[in-house]
Amino acid sequence: MFDLPASTFVDRIIPKAKFYERTHVSTTIRDEFTYIIGRITWRHKLSESTLNIPETASVHEIQIFHIELKQKAIPQKALTIIDKSIPYPILFILTHQQDTCYVIQHKIDARRRYYKTDWNQLPSISFTGTTLESIYQRIITGFILVDEDLGQANDQSFDNIIAINAEREQLQKEIAVLENKIRSERQFSKKVALNTELQQKKHKLNQLT
């Protein structure tokens, strides 16, 4: 699925039960493995031995898993269990018939947040870098700057890109809340005040974008 060296190719099917049989998981999570996930294949292993690129204390390897889905849905809870089971970053490729989605967790971040694309949207993924950690950062950057030229991110630090994206997402949530309040507010004066706040947040969002 990616133009990676043959040395990185694994192509090994991993039994789904491997991720939950030894740990107590809820019925909801088990149902995701059973009814949403069809087959899990370990496609690639990016490591110092397979890419001849040095690891770091934070990133020793990067895995690429292909998950075939029975339903067109993101099995978020199951992905979290898989990520907890494997200490290395995992780039997930989810497919359902002709549709594809990409998901990755930022494991170095204490919040361990996920980034994902829309269905059939290809992130601007680059597997180039001086270390495995820099490759990992460029992969995540590709999810944030999807459909954009990764070259424009060269002047910004990775931490800055993450921080700006988090602020942008927070503003988007606040804007949605304000828009709902404006629709339900009956008093004209309050509506005006809310709309002023809304325009300020939209302006700030435009600046970040």
Secondary structure, DSSP 8 states (H G I E B T S, - for coil): -----GGGEEEEEE-GGGGTTTS---HHHHHIIIIIEEEEEEEEEEEHHHH-----SS-SEEEEEEEEESSSS--HHHHHHHHHH-SS-EEEEEEETTEEEEEEE-SSSTT--EEE--TT---------SSHHHHHHHHHHHHHTTTS-GGGGTTS-HHHHHHHHHHHHHHHHHHHHHHHHHHH---HHHHHHHHHHHHHHHHHHHHH-
